[in-house]
Amino acid sequence: QSQPLATLVDLELPGCPKLEVCLLSRIKQFATQWLSRDAFGSVSDLMFTWQIDNFGVFGTTCLFKEIGVSRPLDADFEVRARSRFKDEDAARSHDWRQDRFFYKERV
């Protein structure tokens, strides 16, 4: 089973390299099945078949690599993103959360 395997790999116990190899094999199988599907279709049945909702920290990173998701090559990307977050947050009114449908006052 992939989910317990992913949990064990994330714990970095002795013998983990063997577990990592097994998890990587499962991730490649999962990625192949996932990528062969309709891009706009549901994957809930695939998740149910695999009995997994995530592959853990290590496994999710490997899954991203397997499907071609990686860090931006632009080294300045993170700096620009953080700056944009600050600008967006500063542009909001102080009580912007009150405009949301679900609002809970701070205690």
N, CA, C and O atoms as a Tinker XYZ file with bonds, in Angstrom:
   428  protein
     1  N      0.831000   -1.175000    0.000000    73     2
     2  CA     0.000000    0.000000    0.000000    64     1     3
     3  C      0.877000    1.240000    0.000000    63     2     4     5
     4  O      1.846000    1.326000    0.754000    81     3
     5  N      0.538000    2.183000   -0.834000    73     3     6
     6  CA     1.393000    3.347000   -1.056000    64     5     7
     7  C      1.387000    4.358000    0.087000    63     6     8     9
     8  O      2.437000    4.906000    0.426000    81     7
     9  N      0.240000    4.611000    0.678000    73     7    10
    10  CA     0.187000    5.638000    1.724000    64     9    11
    11  C      1.017000    5.257000    2.958000    63    10    12    13
    12  O      1.812000    6.079000    3.414000    81    11
    13  N      0.870000    4.055000    3.517000    73    11    14
    14  CA     1.738000    3.692000    4.645000    64    13    15
    15  C      3.212000    3.672000    4.246000    63    14    16    17
    16  O      4.082000    4.030000    5.039000    81    15
    17  N      3.482000    3.255000    3.018000    73    15    18
    18  CA     4.857000    3.248000    2.528000    64    17    19
    19  C      5.413000    4.671000    2.491000    63    18    20    21
    20  O      6.548000    4.906000    2.904000    81    19
    21  N      4.624000    5.609000    2.003000    73    19    22
    22  CA     5.046000    7.012000    1.950000    64    21    23
    23  C      5.316000    7.551000    3.347000    63    22    24    25
    24  O      6.271000    8.301000    3.549000    81    23
    25  N      4.488000    7.176000    4.308000    73    23    26
    26  CA     4.680000    7.619000    5.687000    64    25    27
    27  C      5.986000    7.089000    6.250000    63    26    28    29
    28  O      6.723000    7.821000    6.909000    81    27
    29  N      6.276000    5.821000    5.996000    73    27    30
    30  CA     7.530000    5.230000    6.480000    64    29    31
    31  C      8.745000    5.909000    5.852000    63    30    32    33
    32  O      9.739000    6.159000    6.534000    81    31
    33  N      8.668000    6.204000    4.572000    73    31    34
    34  CA     9.784000    6.883000    3.902000    64    33    35
    35  C     10.010000    8.254000    4.516000    63    34    36    37
    36  O     11.154000    8.657000    4.727000    81    35
    37  N      8.937000    8.972000    4.803000    73    35    38
    38  CA     9.074000   10.309000    5.390000    64    37    39
    39  C      9.677000   10.274000    6.791000    63    38    40    41
    40  O     10.264000   11.261000    7.235000    81    39
    41  N      9.540000    9.163000    7.480000    73    39    42
    42  CA    10.107000    9.049000    8.828000    64    41    43
    43  C     11.621000    8.863000    8.814000    63    42    44    45
    44  O     12.281000    9.009000    9.843000    81    43
    45  N     12.164000    8.540000    7.643000    73    43    46
    46  CA    13.619000    8.352000    7.471000    64    45    47
    47  C     14.184000    7.334000    8.456000    63    46    48    49
    48  O     15.209000    7.576000    9.094000    81    47
    49  N     13.513000    6.203000    8.571000    73    47    50
    50  CA    13.971000    5.126000    9.429000    64    49    51
    51  C     15.125000    4.372000    8.766000    63    50    52    53
    52  O     15.342000    4.518000    7.564000    81    51
    53  N     15.867000    3.568000    9.531000    73    51    54
    54  CA    16.895000    2.736000    8.903000    64    53    55
    55  C     16.253000    1.833000    7.852000    63    54    56    57
    56  O     15.161000    1.305000    8.060000    81    55
    57  N     16.925000    1.665000    6.746000    73    55    58
    58  CA    16.393000    0.848000    5.660000    64    57    59
    59  C     15.532000    1.620000    4.687000    63    58    60    61
    60  O     14.944000    1.036000    3.777000    81    59
    61  N     15.451000    2.918000    4.865000    73    59    62
    62  CA    14.600000    3.737000    4.001000    64    61    63
    63  C     14.996000    3.729000    2.522000    63    62    64    65
    64  O     14.113000    3.808000    1.667000    81    63
    65  N     16.270000    3.638000    2.191000    73    63    66
    66  CA    16.594000    3.610000    0.758000    64    65    67
    67  C     15.852000    2.495000    0.003000    63    66    68    69
    68  O     15.441000    2.696000   -1.140000    81    67
    69  N     15.680000    1.333000    0.626000    73    67    70
    70  CA    14.933000    0.247000   -0.020000    64    69    71
    71  C     13.456000    0.618000   -0.142000    63    70    72    73
    72  O     12.809000    0.310000   -1.143000    81    71
    73  N     12.936000    1.275000    0.880000    73    71    74
    74  CA    11.539000    1.704000    0.839000    64    73    75
    75  C     11.343000    2.798000   -0.214000    63    74    76    77
    76  O     10.318000    2.839000   -0.895000    81    75
    77  N     12.338000    3.684000   -0.340000    73    75    78
    78  CA    12.256000    4.750000   -1.336000    64    77    79
    79  C     12.182000    4.175000   -2.742000    63    78    80    81
    80  O     11.420000    4.659000   -3.579000    81    79
    81  N     12.972000    3.147000   -2.998000    73    79    82
    82  CA    12.960000    2.502000   -4.316000    64    81    83
    83  C     11.572000    1.939000   -4.609000    63    82    84    85
    84  O     11.053000    2.093000   -5.715000    81    83
    85  N     10.983000    1.297000   -3.629000    73    83    86
    86  CA     9.638000    0.733000   -3.782000    64    85    87
    87  C      8.611000    1.848000   -4.007000    63    86    88    89
    88  O      7.739000    1.724000   -4.867000    81    87
    89  N      8.714000    2.926000   -3.242000    73    87    90
    90  CA     7.783000    4.048000   -3.391000    64    89    91
    91  C      7.944000    4.713000   -4.761000    63    90    92    93
    92  O      6.954000    5.058000   -5.405000    81    91
    93  N      9.177000    4.891000   -5.197000    73    91    94
    94  CA     9.411000    5.497000   -6.510000    64    93    95
    95  C      8.794000    4.664000   -7.624000    63    94    96    97
    96  O      8.250000    5.212000   -8.583000    81    95
    97  N      8.875000    3.361000   -7.504000    73    95    98
    98  CA     8.268000    2.473000   -8.498000    64    97    99
    99  C      6.753000    2.681000   -8.535000    63    98   100   101
   100  O      6.156000    2.761000   -9.609000    81    99
   101  N      6.152000    2.766000   -7.376000    73    99   102
   102  CA     4.699000    2.977000   -7.305000    64   101   103
   103  C      4.315000    4.357000   -7.861000    63   102   104   105
   104  O      3.300000    4.501000   -8.542000    81   103
   105  N      5.132000    5.353000   -7.563000    73   103   106
   106  CA     4.847000    6.702000   -8.055000    64   105   107
   107  C      4.906000    6.730000   -9.578000    63   106   108   109
   108  O      4.073000    7.374000  -10.215000    81   107
   109  N      5.868000    6.051000  -10.160000    73   107   110
   110  CA     5.965000    6.006000  -11.631000    64   109   111
   111  C      4.730000    5.329000  -12.222000    63   110   112   113
   112  O      4.198000    5.784000  -13.234000    81   111
   113  N      4.275000    4.253000  -11.599000    73   111   114
   114  CA     3.063000    3.584000  -12.075000    64   113   115
   115  C      1.854000    4.513000  -11.960000    63   114   116   117
   116  O      1.053000    4.623000  -12.888000    81   115
   117  N      1.734000    5.173000  -10.820000    73   115   118
   118  CA     0.624000    6.095000  -10.602000    64   117   119
   119  C      0.658000    7.227000  -11.627000    63   118   120   121
   120  O     -0.363000    7.554000  -12.231000    81   119
   121  N      1.828000    7.818000  -11.820000    73   119   122
   122  CA     1.959000    8.945000  -12.755000    64   121   123
   123  C      1.586000    8.514000  -14.168000    63   122   124   125
   124  O      0.918000    9.258000  -14.886000    81   123
   125  N      2.007000    7.332000  -14.571000    73   123   126
   126  CA     1.681000    6.829000  -15.906000    64   125   127
   127  C      0.171000    6.698000  -16.071000    63   126   128   129
   128  O     -0.385000    7.105000  -17.090000    81   127
   129  N     -0.490000    6.127000  -15.065000    73   127   130
   130  CA    -1.944000    5.987000  -15.128000    64   129   131
   131  C     -2.633000    7.348000  -15.117000    63   130   132   133
   132  O     -3.594000    7.575000  -15.853000    81   131
   133  N     -2.135000    8.243000  -14.278000    73   131   134
   134  CA    -2.743000    9.568000  -14.154000    64   133   135
   135  C     -2.609000   10.349000  -15.461000    63   134   136   137
   136  O     -3.578000   10.945000  -15.932000    81   135
   137  N     -1.410000   10.345000  -16.044000    73   135   138
   138  CA    -1.173000   11.122000  -17.256000    64   137   139
   139  C     -1.867000   10.530000  -18.478000    63   138   140   141
   140  O     -2.030000   11.218000  -19.486000    81   139
   141  N     -2.273000    9.282000  -18.405000    73   139   142
   142  CA    -2.968000    8.668000  -19.543000    64   141   143
   143  C     -4.454000    9.014000  -19.559000    63   142   144   145
   144  O     -5.161000    8.658000  -20.502000    81   143
   145  N     -4.924000    9.690000  -18.545000    73   143   146
   146  CA    -6.337000   10.053000  -18.432000    64   145   147
   147  C     -6.634000   11.390000  -19.106000    63   146   148   149
   148  O     -5.736000   12.147000  -19.475000    81   147
   149  N     -7.923000   11.643000  -19.249000    73   147   150
   150  CA    -8.395000   12.917000  -19.759000    64   149   151
   151  C     -7.957000   14.021000  -18.798000    63   150   152   153
   152  O     -8.186000   13.929000  -17.591000    81   151
   153  N     -7.333000   15.051000  -19.333000    73   151   154
   154  CA    -6.799000   16.129000  -18.502000    64   153   155
   155  C     -7.888000   16.838000  -17.693000    63   154   156   157
   156  O     -7.598000   17.411000  -16.643000    81   155
   157  N     -9.122000   16.806000  -18.165000    73   155   158
   158  CA   -10.197000   17.507000  -17.476000    64   157   159
   159  C    -11.133000   16.561000  -16.736000    63   158   160   161
   160  O    -12.170000   16.978000  -16.221000    81   159
   161  N    -10.764000   15.292000  -16.688000    73   159   162
   162  CA   -11.597000   14.305000  -16.010000    64   161   163
   163  C    -11.253000   14.191000  -14.539000    63   162   164   165
   164  O    -10.276000   14.765000  -14.058000    81   163
   165  N    -12.070000   13.446000  -13.850000    73   163   166
   166  CA   -11.867000   13.225000  -12.421000    64   165   167
   167  C    -10.799000   12.159000  -12.202000    63   166   168   169
   168  O    -10.649000   11.232000  -12.999000    81   167
   169  N    -10.072000   12.309000  -11.118000    73   167   170
   170  CA    -9.085000   11.293000  -10.744000    64   169   171
   171  C     -9.465000   10.623000   -9.429000    63   170   172   173
   172  O     -8.683000    9.853000   -8.873000    81   171
   173  N    -10.660000   10.915000   -8.934000    73   171   174
   174  CA   -11.057000   10.347000   -7.644000    64   173   175
   175  C    -11.103000    8.821000   -7.685000    63   174   176   177
   176  O    -10.771000    8.167000   -6.696000    81   175
   177  N    -11.515000    8.245000   -8.825000    73   175   178
   178  CA   -11.536000    6.789000   -8.911000    64   177   179
   179  C    -10.118000    6.218000   -8.906000    63   178   180   181
   180  O     -9.886000    5.136000   -8.367000    81   179
   181  N     -9.184000    6.934000   -9.497000    73   179   182
   182  CA    -7.787000    6.503000   -9.464000    64   181   183
   183  C     -7.249000    6.560000   -8.035000    63   182   184   185
   184  O     -6.561000    5.645000   -7.584000    81   183
   185  N     -7.568000    7.636000   -7.335000    73   183   186
   186  CA    -7.146000    7.764000   -5.946000    64   185   187
   187  C     -7.779000    6.660000   -5.091000    63   186   188   189
   188  O     -7.135000    6.121000   -4.191000    81   187
   189  N     -9.030000    6.332000   -5.374000    73   187   190
   190  CA    -9.705000    5.276000   -4.625000    64   189   191
   191  C     -9.059000    3.920000   -4.914000    63   190   192   193
   192  O     -8.828000    3.129000   -4.001000    81   191
   193  N     -8.774000    3.664000   -6.171000    73   191   194
   194  CA    -8.134000    2.401000   -6.552000    64   193   195
   195  C     -6.784000    2.251000   -5.874000    63   194   196   197
   196  O     -6.430000    1.167000   -5.411000    81   195
   197  N     -6.041000    3.330000   -5.819000    73   195   198
   198  CA    -4.706000    3.307000   -5.202000    64   197   199
   199  C     -4.790000    3.434000   -3.681000    63   198   200   201
   200  O     -3.791000    3.233000   -2.991000    81   199
   201  N     -5.959000    3.762000   -3.155000    73   199   202
   202  CA    -6.145000    3.929000   -1.711000    64   201   203
   203  C     -5.134000    4.922000   -1.131000    63   202   204   205
   204  O     -4.441000    4.640000   -0.153000    81   203
   205  N     -5.077000    6.090000   -1.770000    73   203   206
   206  CA    -4.096000    7.097000   -1.355000    64   205   207
   207  C     -4.662000    8.488000   -1.580000    63   206   208   209
   208  O     -5.395000    8.725000   -2.541000    81   207
   209  N     -4.315000    9.406000   -0.686000    73   207   210
   210  CA    -4.666000   10.805000   -0.923000    64   209   211
   211  C     -3.417000   11.662000   -1.066000    63   210   212   213
   212  O     -3.505000   12.812000   -1.496000    81   211
   213  N     -2.254000   11.119000   -0.713000    73   211   214
   214  CA    -0.988000   11.801000   -0.975000    64   213   215
   215  C      0.149000   10.796000   -0.864000    63   214   216   217
   216  O     -0.022000    9.700000   -0.330000    81   215
   217  N      1.292000   11.179000   -1.369000    73   215   218
   218  CA     2.467000   10.312000   -1.334000    64   217   219
   219  C      3.497000   10.791000   -0.320000    63   218   220   221
   220  O      4.669000   10.427000   -0.419000    81   219
   221  N      3.090000   11.589000    0.642000    73   219   222
   222  CA     4.024000   12.095000    1.640000    64   221   223
   223  C      4.899000   13.198000    1.074000    63   222   224   225
   224  O      4.763000   13.576000   -0.089000    81   223
   225  N      5.787000   13.705000    1.892000    73   223   226
   226  CA     6.666000   14.810000    1.473000    64   225   227
   227  C      7.626000   14.341000    0.383000    63   226   228   229
   228  O      7.691000   14.936000   -0.693000    81   227
   229  N      8.358000   13.288000    0.663000    73   227   230
   230  CA     9.324000   12.762000   -0.307000    64   229   231
   231  C      8.618000   12.315000   -1.591000    63   230   232   233
   232  O      9.038000   12.659000   -2.696000    81   231
   233  N      7.549000   11.549000   -1.427000    73   231   234
   234  CA     6.849000   11.000000   -2.577000    64   233   235
   235  C      6.178000   12.047000   -3.443000    63   234   236   237
   236  O      6.188000   11.934000   -4.669000    81   235
   237  N      5.596000   13.063000   -2.829000    73   235   238
   238  CA     4.940000   14.115000   -3.606000    64   237   239
   239  C      5.969000   14.882000   -4.430000    63   238   240   241
   240  O      5.707000   15.238000   -5.579000    81   239
   241  N      7.134000   15.135000   -3.848000    73   239   242
   242  CA     8.210000   15.785000   -4.599000    64   241   243
   243  C      8.596000   14.932000   -5.806000    63   242   244   245
   244  O      8.797000   15.453000   -6.903000    81   243
   245  N      8.698000   13.634000   -5.598000    73   243   246
   246  CA     9.034000   12.719000   -6.693000    64   245   247
   247  C      7.927000   12.683000   -7.744000    63   246   248   249
   248  O      8.208000   12.640000   -8.942000    81   247
   249  N      6.666000   12.701000   -7.299000    73   247   250
   250  CA     5.544000   12.710000   -8.237000    64   249   251
   251  C      5.576000   13.971000   -9.093000    63   250   252   253
   252  O      5.374000   13.907000  -10.306000    81   251
   253  N      5.831000   15.119000   -8.462000    73   251   254
   254  CA     5.938000   16.360000   -9.223000    64   253   255
   255  C      7.020000   16.253000  -10.295000    63   254   256   257
   256  O      6.800000   16.643000  -11.441000    81   255
   257  N      8.179000   15.731000   -9.928000    73   255   258
   258  CA     9.261000   15.565000  -10.907000    64   257   259
   259  C      8.825000   14.631000  -12.026000    63   258   260   261
   260  O      9.118000   14.874000  -13.197000    81   259
   261  N      8.136000   13.578000  -11.667000    73   259   262
   262  CA     7.697000   12.568000  -12.645000    64   261   263
   263  C      6.737000   13.151000  -13.673000    63   262   264   265
   264  O      6.771000   12.763000  -14.841000    81   263
   265  N      5.884000   14.076000  -13.253000    73   263   266
   266  CA     4.906000   14.662000  -14.181000    64   265   267
   267  C      5.390000   15.987000  -14.778000    63   266   268   269
   268  O      4.665000   16.633000  -15.535000    81   267
   269  N      6.613000   16.387000  -14.435000    73   267   270
   270  CA     7.198000   17.564000  -15.068000    64   269   271
   271  C      7.002000   18.876000  -14.336000    63   270   272   273
   272  O      7.207000   19.940000  -14.920000    81   271
   273  N      6.611000   18.827000  -13.076000    73   271   274
   274  CA     6.464000   20.050000  -12.288000    64   273   275
   275  C      7.771000   20.287000  -11.549000    63   274   276   277
   276  O      8.256000   19.412000  -10.832000    81   275
   277  N      8.337000   21.470000  -11.728000    73   275   278
   278  CA     9.610000   21.764000  -11.071000    64   277   279
   279  C      9.661000   23.230000  -10.667000    63   278   280   281
   280  O      8.784000   24.025000  -11.004000    81   279
   281  N     10.703000   23.554000   -9.943000    73   279   282
   282  CA    10.888000   24.954000   -9.538000    64   281   283
   283  C     11.126000   25.810000  -10.786000    63   282   284   285
   284  O     11.700000   25.336000  -11.766000    81   283
   285  N     10.689000   27.054000  -10.747000    73   283   286
   286  CA    10.948000   27.944000  -11.880000    64   285   287
   287  C     12.452000   28.118000  -12.086000    63   286   288   289
   288  O     13.220000   28.170000  -11.125000    81   287
   289  N     12.852000   28.206000  -13.331000    73   287   290
   290  CA    14.265000   28.403000  -13.633000    64   289   291
   291  C     14.714000   29.824000  -13.292000    63   290   292   293
   292  O     15.899000   30.080000  -13.079000    81   291
   293  N     13.754000   30.736000  -13.244000    73   291   294
   294  CA    14.041000   32.128000  -12.914000    64   293   295
   295  C     14.372000   32.230000  -11.431000    63   294   296   297
   296  O     13.492000   32.047000  -10.591000    81   295
   297  N     15.618000   32.518000  -11.098000    73   295   298
   298  CA    16.054000   32.577000   -9.700000    64   297   299
   299  C     15.368000   33.713000   -8.935000    63   298   300   301
   300  O     15.273000   33.668000   -7.709000    81   299
   301  N     14.898000   34.714000   -9.647000    73   299   302
   302  CA    14.272000   35.876000   -9.028000    64   301   303
   303  C     12.781000   35.655000   -8.752000    63   302   304   305
   304  O     12.137000   36.516000   -8.153000    81   303
   305  N     12.232000   34.536000   -9.170000    73   303   306
   306  CA    10.794000   34.278000   -9.064000    64   305   307
   307  C     10.283000   34.397000   -7.630000    63   306   308   309
   308  O      9.279000   35.064000   -7.381000    81   307
   309  N     10.968000   33.755000   -6.694000    73   307   310
   310  CA    10.503000   33.758000   -5.305000    64   309   311
   311  C     10.536000   35.166000   -4.716000    63   310   312   313
   312  O      9.626000   35.556000   -3.984000    81   311
   313  N     11.564000   35.916000   -5.029000    73   311   314
   314  CA    11.670000   37.287000   -4.523000    64   313   315
   315  C     10.509000   38.129000   -5.058000    63   314   316   317
   316  O      9.880000   38.876000   -4.309000    81   315
   317  N     10.229000   38.003000   -6.363000    73   315   318
   318  CA     9.120000   38.755000   -6.951000    64   317   319
   319  C      7.781000   38.322000   -6.373000    63   318   320   321
   320  O      6.908000   39.158000   -6.139000    81   319
   321  N      7.611000   37.018000   -6.139000    73   319   322
   322  CA     6.347000   36.511000   -5.590000    64   321   323
   323  C      6.121000   37.040000   -4.182000    63   322   324   325
   324  O      5.021000   37.486000   -3.856000    81   323
   325  N      7.151000   36.996000   -3.347000    73   323   326
   326  CA     7.012000   37.494000   -1.978000    64   325   327
   327  C      6.688000   38.985000   -1.968000    63   326   328   329
   328  O      5.882000   39.442000   -1.158000    81   327
   329  N      7.306000   39.732000   -2.852000    73   327   330
   330  CA     7.034000   41.163000   -2.958000    64   329   331
   331  C      5.578000   41.397000   -3.373000    63   330   332   333
   332  O      4.904000   42.283000   -2.847000    81   331
   333  N      5.116000   40.598000   -4.311000    73   331   334
   334  CA     3.730000   40.735000   -4.777000    64   333   335
   335  C      2.742000   40.417000   -3.657000    63   334   336   337
   336  O      1.722000   41.093000   -3.520000    81   335
   337  N      3.041000   39.386000   -2.852000    73   335   338
   338  CA     2.173000   39.056000   -1.709000    64   337   339
   339  C      2.080000   40.238000   -0.762000    63   338   340   341
   340  O      0.994000   40.586000   -0.300000    81   339
   341  N      3.217000   40.855000   -0.470000    73   339   342
   342  CA     3.224000   42.003000    0.434000    64   341   343
   343  C      2.400000   43.147000   -0.142000    63   342   344   345
   344  O      1.633000   43.786000    0.578000    81   343
   345  N      2.557000   43.409000   -1.443000    73   343   346
   346  CA     1.807000   44.488000   -2.088000    64   345   347
   347  C      0.304000   44.218000   -2.053000    63   346   348   349
   348  O     -0.492000   45.114000   -1.769000    81   347
   349  N     -0.072000   42.976000   -2.346000    73   347   350
   350  CA    -1.494000   42.620000   -2.350000    64   349   351
   351  C     -2.086000   42.748000   -0.949000    63   350   352   353
   352  O     -3.194000   43.258000   -0.782000    81   351
   353  N     -1.355000   42.291000    0.042000    73   351   354
   354  CA    -1.836000   42.353000    1.420000    64   353   355
   355  C     -1.961000   43.805000    1.880000    63   354   356   357
   356  O     -2.922000   44.159000    2.564000    81   355
   357  N     -0.995000   44.644000    1.508000    73   355   358
   358  CA    -1.022000   46.055000    1.903000    64   357   359
   359  C     -2.189000   46.791000    1.251000    63   358   360   361
   360  O     -2.699000   47.761000    1.812000    81   359
   361  N     -2.615000   46.338000    0.069000    73   359   362
   362  CA    -3.699000   47.006000   -0.646000    64   361   363
   363  C     -5.069000   46.688000   -0.051000    63   362   364   365
   364  O     -6.042000   47.382000   -0.345000    81   363
   365  N     -5.156000   45.663000    0.770000    73   363   366
   366  CA    -6.440000   45.289000    1.371000    64   365   367
   367  C     -6.743000   46.194000    2.558000    63   366   368   369
   368  O     -5.850000   46.711000    3.228000    81   367
   369  N     -8.041000   46.360000    2.785000    73   367   370
   370  CA    -8.413000   47.139000    3.954000    64   369   371
   371  C     -8.086000   46.326000    5.198000    63   370   372   373
   372  O     -7.930000   45.107000    5.132000    81   371
   373  N     -7.985000   47.000000    6.314000    73   371   374
   374  CA    -7.611000   46.331000    7.559000    64   373   375
   375  C     -8.595000   45.231000    7.929000    63   374   376   377
   376  O     -8.196000   44.200000    8.470000    81   375
   377  N     -9.868000   45.438000    7.644000    73   375   378
   378  CA   -10.886000   44.470000    8.048000    64   377   379
   379  C    -11.446000   43.694000    6.850000    63   378   380   381
   380  O    -12.635000   43.379000    6.823000    81   379
   381  N    -10.616000   43.389000    5.881000    73   379   382
   382  CA   -11.070000   42.694000    4.676000    64   381   383
   383  C    -11.691000   41.340000    4.983000    63   382   384   385
   384  O    -12.522000   40.859000    4.213000    81   383
   385  N    -11.306000   40.717000    6.090000    73   383   386
   386  CA   -11.848000   39.399000    6.429000    64   385   387
   387  C    -13.344000   39.483000    6.773000    63   386   388   389
   388  O    -14.073000   38.501000    6.625000    81   387
   389  N    -13.793000   40.648000    7.230000    73   387   390
   390  CA   -15.201000   40.803000    7.595000    64   389   391
   391  C    -16.108000   40.715000    6.374000    63   390   392   393
   392  O    -17.300000   40.443000    6.514000    81   391
   393  N    -15.575000   40.937000    5.201000    73   391   394
   394  CA   -16.363000   40.885000    3.980000    64   393   395
   395  C    -16.613000   39.452000    3.510000    63   394   396   397
   396  O    -17.430000   39.221000    2.619000    81   395
   397  N    -15.919000   38.507000    4.100000    73   395   398
   398  CA   -16.104000   37.111000    3.705000    64   397   399
   399  C    -17.395000   36.571000    4.293000    63   398   400   401
   400  O    -17.892000   37.077000    5.299000    81   399
   401  N    -17.931000   35.548000    3.662000    73   399   402
   402  CA   -19.177000   34.941000    4.121000    64   401   403
   403  C    -19.011000   34.322000    5.508000    63   402   404   405
   404  O    -19.848000   34.540000    6.384000    81   403
   405  N    -17.964000   33.569000    5.712000    73   403   406
   406  CA   -17.684000   32.984000    7.019000    64   405   407
   407  C    -16.667000   33.854000    7.710000    63   406   408   409
   408  O    -15.525000   33.958000    7.263000    81   407
   409  N    -17.056000   34.460000    8.764000    73   407   410
   410  CA   -16.171000   35.352000    9.497000    64   409   411
   411  C    -16.278000   35.065000   10.974000    63   410   412   413
   412  O    -17.375000   34.961000   11.523000    81   411
   413  N    -15.165000   34.941000   11.594000    73   411   414
   414  CA   -15.144000   34.730000   13.040000    64   413   415
   415  C    -14.259000   35.797000   13.654000    63   414   416   417
   416  O    -13.104000   35.967000   13.264000    81   415
   417  N    -14.808000   36.506000   14.609000    73   415   418
   418  CA   -14.020000   37.546000   15.256000    64   417   419
   419  C    -12.920000   36.920000   16.100000    63   418   420   421
   420  O    -13.088000   35.835000   16.657000    81   419
   421  N    -11.821000   37.601000   16.185000    73   419   422
   422  CA   -10.734000   37.136000   17.018000    64   421   423
   423  C    -11.107000   37.288000   18.482000    63   422   424   425
   424  O    -11.787000   38.238000   18.872000    81   423
   425  N    -10.657000   36.351000   19.273000    73   423   426
   426  CA   -10.962000   36.382000   20.706000    64   425   427
   427  C     -9.878000   37.096000   21.459000    63   426   428
   428  O     -9.957000   37.224000   22.681000    81   427
